[in-house]
Amino acid sequence: MRLHPTAGRTLGAVGLLGLGAGAAAHVWARHIEIHRYTLRELELRILPPGTRTIRVLHISDIHLLPDQQRKLNFLEYLGMLRPHLVINTGDNIASAAAVPVLAEALEPLLQRPGAFVMGSNDMFEPAPKNPARYLLPDPRPEGMTAPKELTLPTGELARRLSEHGWKDLTNTRASIELGGLEVRLAGVDDPHLERDEMPAPAAVPPPLPAHGNVLRLGVAHAPYRRVLDSFVADDADLILAGHTHGGQLRLPGIGALVTNCDLPRQQARGLSTWQGVPLHVSAGMGASPYSNYRFLTPPEATLLTLRAPKPGPGK
């Protein structure tokens, strides 16, 4: 088929426009959006009747390098929020040198009640990967298990996060008293590395506190379906996870291309439900230094305001 000479020029112009749009999107994702730190605010009415309102700060996927000053500034800002509870769902660091820098940046939040789980990037140094693997639904070999030797100082990171009282929820349970509300937490090690073991319930169920108000949280780094199912069976009132980066790349009208696990793409970030239980997946604050970009999903933290139900008519 022969094209009219003007058609050739038109197609060439369209091609150049396409290349220009692609280059602009690359610059935006790599140099602009990756630094557009955002605080999202959501409200849930899941507390027992009569319980005072609490604010829960959910942070995740910081992927910190020591020289990321804009990210450190955002962490400093979060420390000024003075939440009642902080939940950290892992992937904090991208190098061993980031541990003391992270601890200093988080210091105001570490003074608040809190809890954490680890992600794979808290254990193993990030490495270059074929970018095409990112487009796989769950880019791991079948039956993947983690290397035996950790390459990052995970123990030192855990010590720094827990030295002021944050609870380490690695395949275990803990509780935190928040002045008239007992928060009962169940957490697992990173499901992406198949290290998760749902902690067994106590042989004798703990008695209700004198005030009778209990909030049950399930906490994991990667929101794999098997883990979410376990938290639902454990009677969680709210499940918190990270790992997905909100898809990291999103397209208009499509949303997240992948979740990096078996979670449905439409639940890659934000608030949804899993078998009727509220699920919050943080899009996180960063990305691997070898894929340090975001498109239509800026880095974030979330402030969840939890309230009791509204009183019924006439009450």
C-alpha positions in Angstrom: 0.0 0.0 0.0 1.3 3.4 -0.9 0.7 6.4 1.3 0.1 10.0 0.2 3.2 12.1 0.9 1.3 14.1 3.5 0.2 10.9 5.2 3.8 10.0 5.7 4.5 13.3 7.2 1.5 12.9 9.5 2.5 9.5 10.6 6.0 10.7 11.3 4.6 13.6 13.4 2.4 11.2 15.4 5.4 8.9 16.0 7.4 11.9 17.2 4.5 12.9 19.5 4.4 9.4 20.8 8.1 9.3 21.5 7.7 12.8 23.1 4.9 11.6 25.3 6.8 8.5 26.3 9.9 10.6 27.2 7.7 13.0 29.2 6.1 10.1 31.1 9.5 8.7 31.9 10.8 12.1 33.2 7.6 12.5 35.3 7.8 9.0 36.8 11.5 9.0 37.4 12.2 12.6 38.5 8.9 14.2 39.6 6.2 11.8 40.9 8.7 9.6 42.8 9.1 12.7 45.1 5.5 13.8 45.3 5.1 12.6 48.9 1.4 12.5 49.9 -0.4 12.0 53.2 -3.8 10.3 52.6 -6.5 10.5 55.3 -9.2 8.0 55.6 -11.9 7.3 58.2 -13.3 3.9 59.4 -16.0 3.3 62.0 -14.9 0.0 63.4 -14.2 0.8 67.0 -16.5 -0.6 69.8 -19.4 1.7 70.7 -18.4 4.3 73.2 -14.6 4.1 72.4 -12.8 7.3 71.9 -11.4 8.1 68.4 -7.9 7.0 67.6 -5.6 7.9 64.7 -3.4 5.2 63.2 -0.5 6.1 60.9 0.2 3.4 58.4 3.7 3.6 56.8 5.3 1.1 54.4 7.9 0.5 51.8 10.2 3.4 52.6 13.1 1.7 50.7 15.5 4.3 52.3 18.9 5.2 51.0 20.8 7.6 53.3 21.0 10.5 50.8 17.2 10.6 50.1 16.7 14.0 51.8 13.2 14.7 50.5 12.0 11.3 51.8 13.7 12.1 55.2 11.9 15.4 55.2 8.5 13.6 54.7 9.3 11.3 57.6 10.1 14.3 59.7 6.7 15.8 58.8 4.9 12.5 59.7 6.5 12.7 63.1 4.7 15.9 63.7 1.3 14.2 63.3 1.5 12.6 66.8 -0.7 9.6 65.9 -2.0 7.3 68.7 -0.6 4.3 67.0 2.0 3.6 64.2 1.9 0.5 62.0 4.9 -0.1 59.8 4.5 -2.9 57.2 8.1 -3.3 56.1 10.6 -2.8 53.3 12.2 0.1 55.3 15.7 0.1 53.8 17.7 -0.2 50.6 21.1 -0.5 52.2 22.8 -1.3 55.5 23.9 2.3 55.8 20.3 3.4 55.9 19.5 1.8 59.3 20.8 4.5 61.6 19.5 7.3 59.3 16.1 5.7 59.3 16.1 5.3 63.1 16.9 9.0 63.5 14.2 10.1 61.0 11.6 7.9 62.7 12.6 8.9 66.3 9.5 11.0 67.0 7.3 8.2 65.7 9.2 5.6 67.6 8.2 7.5 70.8 4.6 6.7 70.0 3.0 3.2 70.4 3.7 1.1 67.4 4.3 -2.2 65.7 6.1 -3.5 62.7 6.7 -6.5 60.4 9.6 -6.9 57.9 9.7 -7.2 54.2 12.2 -8.9 51.9 14.0 -5.6 51.4 14.7 -5.4 55.1 16.6 -8.7 54.7 18.3 -8.7 51.3 20.2 -6.1 49.4 18.3 -5.0 46.3 19.8 -6.1 43.0 19.2 -5.2 39.3 16.5 -7.2 37.7 15.1 -7.6 34.2 12.3 -4.9 34.1 10.1 -7.2 32.1 9.7 -9.4 35.3 7.8 -6.6 36.8 4.9 -7.2 34.5 4.4 -10.8 35.8 1.5 -11.1 38.3 3.8 -12.5 41.0 7.4 -12.4 39.7 8.8 -15.2 41.7 9.8 -18.8 40.8 7.2 -21.3 42.0 8.0 -22.4 45.5 10.5 -19.6 46.1 12.3 -19.6 49.4 14.6 -17.0 50.8 18.4 -17.4 50.8 19.7 -18.7 54.1 22.1 -15.8 54.7 20.7 -12.3 55.2 22.6 -9.6 53.4 21.2 -6.7 55.4 21.4 -6.1 59.2 17.8 -7.2 59.9 18.5 -7.8 63.5 19.9 -4.3 64.0 17.0 -2.8 62.2 14.5 -4.7 64.4 16.4 -3.6 67.5 16.3 0.1 66.4 12.6 -0.2 65.7 11.7 -1.9 69.0 14.1 -0.2 71.5 11.4 2.4 72.4 8.6 -0.1 72.6 7.3 -0.8 69.1 6.2 -4.4 68.9 8.0 -6.8 66.5 5.1 -8.9 65.0 7.3 -11.4 63.2 5.0 -14.5 63.2 3.7 -13.5 66.6 1.1 -11.6 68.6 1.2 -8.6 70.8 -1.1 -6.1 72.5 -1.0 -2.4 73.1 -3.2 -0.5 75.5 -4.4 2.9 74.2 -6.3 4.3 77.2 -9.6 2.6 77.1 -8.9 0.4 74.0 -6.8 -2.8 73.9 -5.3 -3.3 70.5 -4.6 -7.0 69.9 -2.2 -7.5 67.0 -1.3 -10.6 65.0 1.6 -10.4 62.4 3.5 -12.6 60.1 7.0 -12.5 58.5 7.2 -11.7 54.8 4.7 -13.8 52.8 6.5 -12.8 49.5 9.5 -14.9 50.7 7.1 -17.6 52.1 8.3 -16.9 55.6 4.8 -16.3 57.0 3.5 -18.5 59.8 0.2 -17.4 61.3 0.8 -17.2 65.1 -1.4 -19.7 67.0 -4.1 -18.3 69.2 -3.4 -18.5 72.9 -4.3 -21.8 74.5 -6.6 -19.9 76.9 -8.2 -16.9 75.2 -7.2 -13.7 76.9 -9.9 -12.2 79.0 -11.6 -9.0 77.9 -10.1 -5.9 79.5 -12.1 -4.2 82.3 -13.3 -1.6 79.8 -14.3 -4.3 77.4 -13.0 -2.5 74.3 -10.8 -4.5 71.9 -9.6 -3.8 68.4 -8.0 -6.7 66.5 -5.4 -5.9 63.7 -3.8 -8.2 61.2 -0.4 -7.0 60.0 1.7 -8.3 57.0 4.1 -6.9 54.5 2.7 -8.6 51.4 -1.1 -9.1 51.1 -1.2 -12.6 49.8 -4.7 -14.2 49.8 -3.7 -17.0 52.1 -2.5 -14.5 54.7 -5.6 -12.3 54.4 -7.8 -15.4 54.7 -5.9 -16.3 57.9 -6.5 -12.9 59.4 -10.2 -13.1 58.6 -10.4 -16.5 60.3 -8.6 -14.8 63.3 -11.4 -12.3 63.6 -9.4 -9.3 62.6 -11.3 -6.0 62.6 -8.8 -4.4 60.2 -5.9 -5.8 58.0 -2.9 -3.6 57.1 -0.3 -4.5 54.4 2.1 -2.8 51.9 4.4 -4.3 49.3 2.4 -3.5 46.1 3.6 0.1 45.7 0.0 0.7 44.6 1.0 -1.0 41.4 4.0 1.4 41.0 2.8 1.9 37.4 -0.9 2.8 36.8 -2.7 3.6 33.6 -5.8 5.9 33.3 -9.0 3.7 33.2 -7.0 0.6 34.0 -5.3 1.3 37.4 -2.5 -0.9 38.6 -0.9 -3.3 36.1 0.3 -5.7 38.7 0.3 -6.1 42.5 3.5 -8.2 42.8 1.5 -10.9 44.6 -1.9 -12.7 44.1 -4.0 -9.8 45.4 -6.5 -8.5 42.7 -5.2 -5.4 40.9 -8.1 -3.3 41.9 -7.0 -3.7 45.5 -3.4 -2.6 44.9 -3.7 0.4 47.1 -6.1 2.1 49.6 -9.1 0.9 51.5 -11.2 -2.1 50.4 -12.5 -5.2 52.0 -11.5 -8.9 52.2 -14.3 -11.2 53.0 -16.1 -8.4 54.7 -13.1 -7.2 56.7 -11.6 -3.8 56.0 -8.2 -4.1 54.2 -5.8 -1.1 53.9 -2.9 -1.6 51.4 -0.4 1.2 51.5 1.2 2.3 48.2 4.3 3.0 50.3 6.9 5.8 50.2 9.6 4.5 47.8 10.8 1.9 45.4 13.9 -0.2 44.8 16.9 2.0 43.7 17.0 -0.1 40.5 13.4 0.8 39.7 13.0 4.2 41.4 10.0 5.5 39.5 6.2 5.8 39.9 3.4 6.7 37.6 0.0 7.8 38.7 0.7 6.4 42.2 2.7 8.9 44.2 4.6 7.8 47.4 2.4 8.0 50.4 1.6 7.4 54.0 -1.9 7.1 55.4 -3.5 8.5 58.5 -6.5 6.3 59.4 -9.0 7.8 61.8 -10.8 5.0 63.6 -14.2 5.9 65.2 -17.0 4.1 67.0 -20.3 3.7 65.1 -22.6 6.7 64.9 -25.3 6.6 67.6 -28.7 5.3 66.3 -31.8 7.5 66.0 -33.0 8.8 69.4 -29.7 8.0 71.2 
